[in-house]
Amino acid sequence: MTMQGDFTIGRLLHLVRLLNTRTDRGSIEWKPTPRMNPFGSKAFRTSTPSSSLTLSFNGRRHNIRIMDENGSIVAEYSTGSDSPESHELDSELERLYDLVHVETSRVNESIERVIRELEGGL
């Protein structure tokens, strides 16, 4: 687990849960970043008036980075700690990444289009 910044696991867990809820409702718009890591995984970014958040996956760990309006890193967290208090945060962060990936990749729309094509007899 990598942490940078002065925050508690509990506050970060609250933030990630809030991001999950708001993303699931469609009230947060995430955008893929142009950068892709060597594993082919994408990073995603969203922002608020005072900060920007980046989600990424490096093939082993899910990561979240929070930056202030000046572009300085305020907090950074990577999954994979053995501490009991971080297991729930890790799970929520993985869920958020998966949710954002599906949303931005339009996976569901693509699957529905293929189903319609196949059911329509091409």
N, C-alpha and C positions, 0 to 999 in steps of 0.2 A: 504494500500500500504506500502510495506517495501522497503526502499532504503538504500543501504550501499555503500559508496564510493562517490567520488566527481565527479559527472557527471550530466548532465542535461537530462531531459525527452526527449528533442529534439535529442540529440546525441544518446541516447539509441534507440529511435524510428528509427533513420537512420540505426543503426546497425541491428535491428530486421528486418527492410525492406530488407536490403542487405542479411541477412541470409535467408529470405523467397525467394528472387529471386534466389540466388545461390543454395539453396536446391531444388527449383522447377526445375532448369536446370540440377540437378544431379551433380553439381560440388562440393558439400559438402557431405561428408559421415558422417552420424550420427550412433552411436552404442548404443544399449540399455545398461544401466548399470545393474549390477546384483541385485541392490537394487530395491525393489518394496514397495510402501507404503501400509498402511492398507486398502486403498480403491482399491487396485489392479492396480493402475496406475503405469506406468513405468517412469523411468527417462532416458534421452538420453544425450550422450556426444559427442562433436566433439572438435577438437583442431586446432590451428594455430601454427606456429613456436614459438610464444611468449605467448600463452594463451590457456586455455581450457574453454569451455562453457558447461554448464549443463542446460537442460530443464527438468522441472518436473511439475506434477499436483497433488495436495493433496486432490482432491475431491471438493475443493471450489475455489482454486486459482491456476493460472498458474505462474510458477516461472522461472527466468533465473538467473544463477550465472556465473560470469566471474572471472576466477582465472589466476594469472600470472604464469610464468614459475617455480616459487618457491612453487606454491600451495597456495599462499595467496589470499584471496578473494579481488578482486579489486572493483567489483560492484555486487549488488544483487538487484533484483526487483521482487515484487509480485503484481499481478493484484488485482483490487478491490477498488481502490481509487475513491472517489467522485469528484476529481478535473477534470475539463473539459480537461485539457491538457493531462491527462493520459488515457482518453477513447480510443483514437486512438491507443496508445501503447498497451493497454490491448487487443484490437481487433487483432492487428498484432501478438502479442505474442500467443494468442489463436490459430490463423491461423497457425503459425509456429509449435506449438506443434502438432496440428492435422495433418499437412503435414508430419512431421517427424514420427509420430506414424504410419500413413498409409505406408510410405516408408519403415520403418524398420520392420514392421509387415508383409509386403508383402501381405496386404489385397487385393489389386487389383489382384495379381496373384492367390490368393486363390479363389476369386470369379470367375475369368475366368476359373479356373480348374473345379469348380463345374458346371458352365454353360456348358462347353464342355462335361462333364460326363453325365449331364442330357439330353443335346441335342443328344448325341451319343447313348442314350438308355441304358446306364449302361451295 
